[in-house]
Amino acid sequence: MNSIRGRQSTDTQHIQSVTQAAAARFAEPLPLPPEYDFQADVQNDLQFAALLCAIRQIAKQRGTTIIQQLDTWEAGE
């Protein structure tokens, strides 16, 4: 028969120190590579959203869907 007595007698101070060390690591912000520009990503996302809104408005005026409008432009019509 297997005994789990040894596994249950772990020092609580050790558990607390491991938990505190893990919490400290999670509290630190993740390092980003120096070439990463978050604001540029945000600006790109905003421009893309604006483009989609404009395409939606054009498609709505023409009575089509966004996909149908994009397909029409892709076909050169």
Biopython code that builds the backbone (N, CA, C, O; Angstrom):
import numpy as np
from Bio.PDB.StructureBuilder import StructureBuilder

atoms = [
    (1, "MET", "N", (0.843, -1.173, 0.000)),
    (1, "MET", "CA", (0.000, 0.000, 0.000)),
    (1, "MET", "C", (0.891, 1.239, 0.000)),
    (1, "MET", "O", (1.868, 1.320, 0.744)),
    (2, "ASN", "N", (0.531, 2.204, -0.852)),
    (2, "ASN", "CA", (1.301, 3.433, -0.948)),
    (2, "ASN", "C", (0.924, 4.388, 0.170)),
    (2, "ASN", "O", (-0.239, 4.482, 0.563)),
    (3, "SER", "N", (1.916, 5.088, 0.669)),
    (3, "SER", "CA", (1.672, 6.073, 1.715)),
    (3, "SER", "C", (1.889, 7.464, 1.153)),
    (3, "SER", "O", (2.841, 7.703, 0.410)),
    (4, "ILE", "N", (1.002, 8.377, 1.510)),
    (4, "ILE", "CA", (1.150, 9.749, 1.047)),
    (4, "ILE", "C", (1.534, 10.672, 2.200)),
    (4, "ILE", "O", (1.487, 11.894, 2.061)),
    (5, "ARG", "N", (1.913, 10.092, 3.335)),
    (5, "ARG", "CA", (2.226, 10.881, 4.513)),
    (5, "ARG", "C", (3.370, 11.866, 4.229)),
    (5, "ARG", "O", (3.313, 13.011, 4.678)),
    (6, "GLY", "N", (4.392, 11.446, 3.502)),
    (6, "GLY", "CA", (5.530, 12.314, 3.210)),
    (6, "GLY", "C", (5.140, 13.495, 2.341)),
    (6, "GLY", "O", (5.669, 14.594, 2.507)),
    (7, "ARG", "N", (4.226, 13.275, 1.421)),
    (7, "ARG", "CA", (3.791, 14.359, 0.534)),
    (7, "ARG", "C", (2.896, 15.360, 1.257)),
    (7, "ARG", "O", (2.840, 16.527, 0.870)),
    (8, "GLN", "N", (2.210, 14.927, 2.281)),
    (8, "GLN", "CA", (1.310, 15.821, 3.005)),
    (8, "GLN", "C", (2.031, 16.650, 4.054)),
    (8, "GLN", "O", (1.455, 17.600, 4.583)),
    (9, "SER", "N", (3.260, 16.321, 4.363)),
    (9, "SER", "CA", (3.957, 17.032, 5.426)),
    (9, "SER", "C", (4.874, 18.121, 4.870)),
    (9, "SER", "O", (5.903, 18.421, 5.476)),
    (10, "THR", "N", (4.528, 18.711, 3.746)),
    (10, "THR", "CA", (5.325, 19.784, 3.163)),
    (10, "THR", "C", (5.275, 20.996, 4.076)),
    (10, "THR", "O", (4.224, 21.342, 4.616)),
    (11, "ASP", "N", (6.401, 21.623, 4.239)),
    (11, "ASP", "CA", (6.530, 22.795, 5.083)),
    (11, "ASP", "C", (5.680, 23.935, 4.521)),
    (11, "ASP", "O", (5.843, 24.297, 3.356)),
    (12, "THR", "N", (4.788, 24.502, 5.314)),
    (12, "THR", "CA", (3.912, 25.567, 4.835)),
    (12, "THR", "C", (4.697, 26.830, 4.509)),
    (12, "THR", "O", (4.294, 27.594, 3.631)),
    (13, "GLN", "N", (5.797, 27.063, 5.191)),
    (13, "GLN", "CA", (6.611, 28.246, 4.900)),
    (13, "GLN", "C", (7.212, 28.136, 3.490)),
    (13, "GLN", "O", (7.315, 29.133, 2.775)),
    (14, "HIS", "N", (7.602, 26.931, 3.104)),
    (14, "HIS", "CA", (8.135, 26.711, 1.758)),
    (14, "HIS", "C", (7.050, 26.969, 0.706)),
    (14, "HIS", "O", (7.310, 27.599, -0.320)),
    (15, "ILE", "N", (5.857, 26.488, 0.961)),
    (15, "ILE", "CA", (4.747, 26.692, 0.031)),
    (15, "ILE", "C", (4.445, 28.182, -0.103)),
    (15, "ILE", "O", (4.234, 28.676, -1.210)),
    (16, "GLN", "N", (4.424, 28.890, 1.009)),
    (16, "GLN", "CA", (4.152, 30.321, 0.966)),
    (16, "GLN", "C", (5.237, 31.079, 0.207)),
    (16, "GLN", "O", (4.931, 32.010, -0.538)),
    (17, "SER", "N", (6.500, 30.695, 0.385)),
    (17, "SER", "CA", (7.571, 31.405, -0.318)),
    (17, "SER", "C", (7.510, 31.133, -1.815)),
    (17, "SER", "O", (7.775, 32.028, -2.617)),
    (18, "VAL", "N", (7.163, 29.905, -2.198)),
    (18, "VAL", "CA", (7.024, 29.589, -3.617)),
    (18, "VAL", "C", (5.852, 30.371, -4.212)),
    (18, "VAL", "O", (5.947, 30.891, -5.324)),
    (19, "THR", "N", (4.759, 30.451, -3.475)),
    (19, "THR", "CA", (3.578, 31.183, -3.930)),
    (19, "THR", "C", (3.879, 32.674, -4.061)),
    (19, "THR", "O", (3.474, 33.305, -5.038)),
    (20, "GLN", "N", (4.585, 33.238, -3.088)),
    (20, "GLN", "CA", (4.930, 34.656, -3.138)),
    (20, "GLN", "C", (5.883, 34.956, -4.294)),
    (20, "GLN", "O", (5.757, 35.989, -4.952)),
    (21, "ALA", "N", (6.827, 34.062, -4.541)),
    (21, "ALA", "CA", (7.754, 34.257, -5.658)),
    (21, "ALA", "C", (7.011, 34.213, -6.990)),
    (21, "ALA", "O", (7.298, 35.006, -7.887)),
    (22, "ALA", "N", (6.060, 33.294, -7.123)),
    (22, "ALA", "CA", (5.270, 33.209, -8.359)),
    (22, "ALA", "C", (4.415, 34.466, -8.526)),
    (22, "ALA", "O", (4.306, 34.993, -9.633)),
    (23, "ALA", "N", (3.817, 34.943, -7.457)),
    (23, "ALA", "CA", (2.991, 36.152, -7.526)),
    (23, "ALA", "C", (3.838, 37.355, -7.935)),
    (23, "ALA", "O", (3.380, 38.204, -8.700)),
    (24, "ALA", "N", (5.053, 37.433, -7.438)),
    (24, "ALA", "CA", (5.939, 38.539, -7.803)),
    (24, "ALA", "C", (6.297, 38.478, -9.288)),
    (24, "ALA", "O", (6.373, 39.511, -9.954)),
    (25, "ARG", "N", (6.515, 37.275, -9.801)),
    (25, "ARG", "CA", (6.832, 37.141, -11.227)),
    (25, "ARG", "C", (5.644, 37.545, -12.088)),
    (25, "ARG", "O", (5.828, 38.187, -13.122)),
    (26, "PHE", "N", (4.436, 37.185, -11.688)),
    (26, "PHE", "CA", (3.239, 37.534, -12.456)),
    (26, "PHE", "C", (2.935, 39.027, -12.385)),
    (26, "PHE", "O", (2.310, 39.570, -13.296)),
    (27, "ALA", "N", (3.360, 39.689, -11.330)),
    (27, "ALA", "CA", (3.095, 41.116, -11.167)),
    (27, "ALA", "C", (3.975, 41.969, -12.077)),
    (27, "ALA", "O", (3.630, 43.115, -12.367)),
    (28, "GLU", "N", (5.102, 41.430, -12.529)),
    (28, "GLU", "CA", (6.002, 42.182, -13.403)),
    (28, "GLU", "C", (5.435, 42.223, -14.817)),
    (28, "GLU", "O", (4.915, 41.219, -15.304)),
    (29, "PRO", "N", (5.530, 43.377, -15.482)),
    (29, "PRO", "CA", (5.056, 43.441, -16.867)),
    (29, "PRO", "C", (5.957, 42.598, -17.768)),
    (29, "PRO", "O", (7.156, 42.459, -17.531)),
    (30, "LEU", "N", (5.344, 42.050, -18.797)),
    (30, "LEU", "CA", (6.115, 41.251, -19.732)),
    (30, "LEU", "C", (7.024, 42.164, -20.547)),
    (30, "LEU", "O", (6.592, 43.216, -21.017)),
    (31, "PRO", "N", (8.258, 41.770, -20.711)),
    (31, "PRO", "CA", (9.153, 42.619, -21.509)),
    (31, "PRO", "C", (8.793, 42.537, -22.988)),
    (31, "PRO", "O", (8.496, 41.464, -23.512)),
    (32, "LEU", "N", (8.824, 43.673, -23.638)),
    (32, "LEU", "CA", (8.560, 43.722, -25.068)),
    (32, "LEU", "C", (9.867, 43.994, -25.799)),
    (32, "LEU", "O", (10.734, 44.703, -25.289)),
    (33, "PRO", "N", (10.002, 43.439, -26.969)),
    (33, "PRO", "CA", (11.213, 43.747, -27.725)),
    (33, "PRO", "C", (11.290, 45.245, -27.991)),
    (33, "PRO", "O", (10.251, 45.887, -28.142)),
    (34, "PRO", "N", (12.474, 45.813, -28.053)),
    (34, "PRO", "CA", (12.585, 47.267, -28.217)),
    (34, "PRO", "C", (11.987, 47.792, -29.514)),
    (34, "PRO", "O", (11.604, 48.959, -29.585)),
    (35, "GLU", "N", (11.899, 46.960, -30.530)),
    (35, "GLU", "CA", (11.362, 47.434, -31.796)),
    (35, "GLU", "C", (9.829, 47.394, -31.834)),
    (35, "GLU", "O", (9.232, 47.816, -32.824)),
    (36, "TYR", "N", (9.194, 46.900, -30.787)),
    (36, "TYR", "CA", (7.734, 46.802, -30.759)),
    (36, "TYR", "C", (7.138, 48.172, -30.477)),
    (36, "TYR", "O", (7.534, 48.841, -29.522)),
    (37, "ASP", "N", (6.198, 48.588, -31.298)),
    (37, "ASP", "CA", (5.542, 49.884, -31.147)),
    (37, "ASP", "C", (4.043, 49.661, -31.012)),
    (37, "ASP", "O", (3.335, 49.510, -32.007)),
    (38, "PHE", "N", (3.571, 49.641, -29.783)),
    (38, "PHE", "CA", (2.163, 49.375, -29.504)),
    (38, "PHE", "C", (1.269, 50.438, -30.130)),
    (38, "PHE", "O", (0.221, 50.111, -30.687)),
    (39, "GLN", "N", (1.667, 51.703, -30.046)),
    (39, "GLN", "CA", (0.845, 52.778, -30.594)),
    (39, "GLN", "C", (0.677, 52.642, -32.101)),
    (39, "GLN", "O", (-0.387, 52.961, -32.633)),
    (40, "ALA", "N", (1.706, 52.176, -32.793)),
    (40, "ALA", "CA", (1.593, 51.971, -34.240)),
    (40, "ALA", "C", (0.563, 50.884, -34.534)),
    (40, "ALA", "O", (-0.208, 50.998, -35.486)),
    (41, "ASP", "N", (0.550, 49.833, -33.719)),
    (41, "ASP", "CA", (-0.458, 48.781, -33.887)),
    (41, "ASP", "C", (-1.860, 49.331, -33.676)),
    (41, "ASP", "O", (-2.778, 49.000, -34.427)),
    (42, "VAL", "N", (-2.032, 50.167, -32.663)),
    (42, "VAL", "CA", (-3.333, 50.754, -32.377)),
    (42, "VAL", "C", (-3.774, 51.622, -33.556)),
    (42, "VAL", "O", (-4.928, 51.549, -33.980)),
    (43, "GLN", "N", (-2.873, 52.433, -34.081)),
    (43, "GLN", "CA", (-3.207, 53.293, -35.220)),
    (43, "GLN", "C", (-3.588, 52.461, -36.449)),
    (43, "GLN", "O", (-4.536, 52.792, -37.162)),
    (44, "ASN", "N", (-2.840, 51.379, -36.688)),
    (44, "ASN", "CA", (-3.163, 50.493, -37.810)),
    (44, "ASN", "C", (-4.542, 49.868, -37.638)),
    (44, "ASN", "O", (-5.306, 49.767, -38.598)),
    (45, "ASP", "N", (-4.859, 49.449, -36.416)),
    (45, "ASP", "CA", (-6.170, 48.860, -36.147)),
    (45, "ASP", "C", (-7.287, 49.885, -36.361)),
    (45, "ASP", "O", (-8.339, 49.558, -36.909)),
    (46, "LEU", "N", (-7.052, 51.126, -35.925)),
    (46, "LEU", "CA", (-8.063, 52.172, -36.102)),
    (46, "LEU", "C", (-8.276, 52.489, -37.584)),
    (46, "LEU", "O", (-9.408, 52.693, -38.021)),
    (47, "GLN", "N", (-7.195, 52.527, -38.347)),
    (47, "GLN", "CA", (-7.328, 52.781, -39.784)),
    (47, "GLN", "C", (-8.073, 51.647, -40.474)),
    (47, "GLN", "O", (-8.895, 51.888, -41.358)),
    (48, "PHE", "N", (-7.790, 50.417, -40.073)),
    (48, "PHE", "CA", (-8.477, 49.263, -40.651)),
    (48, "PHE", "C", (-9.965, 49.298, -40.309)),
    (48, "PHE", "O", (-10.809, 49.018, -41.160)),
    (49, "ALA", "N", (-10.281, 49.642, -39.064)),
    (49, "ALA", "CA", (-11.687, 49.733, -38.647)),
    (49, "ALA", "C", (-12.402, 50.835, -39.432)),
    (49, "ALA", "O", (-13.549, 50.658, -39.844)),
    (50, "ALA", "N", (-11.732, 51.968, -39.639)),
    (50, "ALA", "CA", (-12.326, 53.054, -40.413)),
    (50, "ALA", "C", (-12.579, 52.622, -41.855)),
    (50, "ALA", "O", (-13.609, 52.959, -42.439)),
    (51, "LEU", "N", (-11.641, 51.880, -42.419)),
    (51, "LEU", "CA", (-11.809, 51.377, -43.784)),
    (51, "LEU", "C", (-13.007, 50.439, -43.883)),
    (51, "LEU", "O", (-13.804, 50.539, -44.816)),
    (52, "LEU", "N", (-13.132, 49.528, -42.920)),
    (52, "LEU", "CA", (-14.268, 48.607, -42.919)),
    (52, "LEU", "C", (-15.590, 49.355, -42.770)),
    (52, "LEU", "O", (-16.586, 48.987, -43.394)),
    (53, "CYS", "N", (-15.602, 50.402, -41.948)),
    (53, "CYS", "CA", (-16.829, 51.195, -41.790)),
    (53, "CYS", "C", (-17.195, 51.890, -43.100)),
    (53, "CYS", "O", (-18.368, 51.956, -43.468)),
    (54, "ALA", "N", (-16.190, 52.404, -43.798)),
    (54, "ALA", "CA", (-16.459, 53.065, -45.081)),
    (54, "ALA", "C", (-16.973, 52.066, -46.109)),
    (54, "ALA", "O", (-17.905, 52.362, -46.857)),
    (55, "ILE", "N", (-16.370, 50.889, -46.145)),
    (55, "ILE", "CA", (-16.827, 49.857, -47.086)),
    (55, "ILE", "C", (-18.251, 49.433, -46.750)),
    (55, "ILE", "O", (-19.064, 49.213, -47.647)),
    (56, "ARG", "N", (-18.549, 49.319, -45.477)),
    (56, "ARG", "CA", (-19.905, 48.941, -45.054)),
    (56, "ARG", "C", (-20.910, 49.993, -45.504)),
    (56, "ARG", "O", (-21.992, 49.657, -45.984)),
    (57, "GLN", "N", (-20.555, 51.259, -45.351)),
    (57, "GLN", "CA", (-21.465, 52.333, -45.746)),
    (57, "GLN", "C", (-21.701, 52.313, -47.256)),
    (57, "GLN", "O", (-22.835, 52.479, -47.705)),
    (58, "ILE", "N", (-20.645, 52.112, -48.038)),
    (58, "ILE", "CA", (-20.788, 52.037, -49.492)),
    (58, "ILE", "C", (-21.655, 50.841, -49.878)),
    (58, "ILE", "O", (-22.548, 50.955, -50.717)),
    (59, "ALA", "N", (-21.379, 49.690, -49.255)),
    (59, "ALA", "CA", (-22.157, 48.483, -49.562)),
    (59, "ALA", "C", (-23.624, 48.679, -49.211)),
    (59, "ALA", "O", (-24.506, 48.236, -49.947)),
    (60, "LYS", "N", (-23.889, 49.343, -48.087)),
    (60, "LYS", "CA", (-25.277, 49.585, -47.673)),
    (60, "LYS", "C", (-25.983, 50.491, -48.679)),
    (60, "LYS", "O", (-27.147, 50.265, -49.010)),
    (61, "GLN", "N", (-25.283, 51.514, -49.165)),
    (61, "GLN", "CA", (-25.870, 52.420, -50.145)),
    (61, "GLN", "C", (-26.197, 51.692, -51.453)),
    (61, "GLN", "O", (-27.169, 52.025, -52.131)),
    (62, "ARG", "N", (-25.384, 50.709, -51.793)),
    (62, "ARG", "CA", (-25.578, 49.965, -53.042)),
    (62, "ARG", "C", (-26.453, 48.728, -52.862)),
    (62, "ARG", "O", (-26.735, 48.020, -53.828)),
    (63, "GLY", "N", (-26.877, 48.470, -51.645)),
    (63, "GLY", "CA", (-27.748, 47.336, -51.381)),
    (63, "GLY", "C", (-27.048, 45.990, -51.451)),
    (63, "GLY", "O", (-27.669, 44.988, -51.806)),
    (64, "THR", "N", (-25.762, 45.952, -51.118)),
    (64, "THR", "CA", (-25.004, 44.700, -51.122)),
    (64, "THR", "C", (-24.374, 44.482, -49.753)),
    (64, "THR", "O", (-24.500, 45.303, -48.845)),
    (65, "THR", "N", (-23.705, 43.368, -49.642)),
    (65, "THR", "CA", (-22.972, 43.101, -48.415)),
    (65, "THR", "C", (-21.524, 43.566, -48.592)),
    (65, "THR", "O", (-21.094, 43.876, -49.703)),
    (66, "ILE", "N", (-20.794, 43.608, -47.509)),
    (66, "ILE", "CA", (-19.377, 43.992, -47.564)),
    (66, "ILE", "C", (-18.616, 43.037, -48.477)),
    (66, "ILE", "O", (-17.811, 43.469, -49.302)),
    (67, "ILE", "N", (-18.868, 41.754, -48.330)),
    (67, "ILE", "CA", (-18.167, 40.749, -49.133)),
    (67, "ILE", "C", (-18.493, 40.916, -50.608)),
    (67, "ILE", "O", (-17.604, 40.845, -51.457)),
    (68, "GLN", "N", (-19.772, 41.137, -50.915)),
    (68, "GLN", "CA", (-20.162, 41.331, -52.313)),
    (68, "GLN", "C", (-19.499, 42.583, -52.890)),
    (68, "GLN", "O", (-19.075, 42.589, -54.046)),
    (69, "GLN", "N", (-19.413, 43.643, -52.081)),
    (69, "GLN", "CA", (-18.780, 44.873, -52.549)),
    (69, "GLN", "C", (-17.288, 44.661, -52.790)),
    (69, "GLN", "O", (-16.746, 45.133, -53.789)),
    (70, "LEU", "N", (-16.639, 43.969, -51.899)),
    (70, "LEU", "CA", (-15.212, 43.679, -52.085)),
    (70, "LEU", "C", (-14.990, 42.809, -53.321)),
    (70, "LEU", "O", (-14.044, 43.021, -54.079)),
    (71, "ASP", "N", (-15.871, 41.829, -53.516)),
    (71, "ASP", "CA", (-15.764, 40.977, -54.709)),
    (71, "ASP", "C", (-15.955, 41.805, -55.974)),
    (71, "ASP", "O", (-15.271, 41.577, -56.972)),
    (72, "THR", "N", (-16.873, 42.758, -55.944)),
    (72, "THR", "CA", (-17.113, 43.622, -57.113)),
    (72, "THR", "C", (-15.865, 44.441, -57.423)),
    (72, "THR", "O", (-15.470, 44.549, -58.584)),
    (73, "TRP", "N", (-15.252, 45.008, -56.417)),
    (73, "TRP", "CA", (-14.048, 45.809, -56.626)),
    (73, "TRP", "C", (-12.891, 44.934, -57.102)),
    (73, "TRP", "O", (-12.097, 45.341, -57.950)),
    (74, "GLU", "N", (-12.806, 43.720, -56.541)),
    (74, "GLU", "CA", (-11.735, 42.807, -56.934)),
    (74, "GLU", "C", (-11.874, 42.400, -58.392)),
    (74, "GLU", "O", (-10.878, 42.234, -59.097)),
    (75, "ALA", "N", (-13.114, 42.240, -58.840)),
    (75, "ALA", "CA", (-13.367, 41.865, -60.234)),
    (75, "ALA", "C", (-13.179, 43.045, -61.181)),
    (75, "ALA", "O", (-13.139, 42.861, -62.397)),
    (76, "GLY", "N", (-13.061, 44.267, -60.628)),
    (76, "GLY", "CA", (-12.834, 45.444, -61.445)),
    (76, "GLY", "C", (-14.088, 46.050, -62.017)),
    (76, "GLY", "O", (-14.035, 46.771, -63.013)),
    (77, "GLU", "N", (-15.191, 45.772, -61.414)),
    (77, "GLU", "CA", (-16.470, 46.309, -61.909)),
    (77, "GLU", "C", (-16.785, 47.634, -61.266)),
    (77, "GLU", "O", (-17.820, 48.233, -61.560)),
]
sb = StructureBuilder()
sb.init_structure("model")
sb.init_model(0)
sb.init_chain("A")
sb.init_seg("    ")
for serial, (resi, resn, name, xyz) in enumerate(atoms, 1):
    if name == "N":
        sb.init_residue(resn, " ", resi, " ")
    sb.init_atom(name, np.array(xyz, "f"), 0.0, 1.0, " ", f" {name:<3s}", serial, name[0])
structure = sb.get_structure()
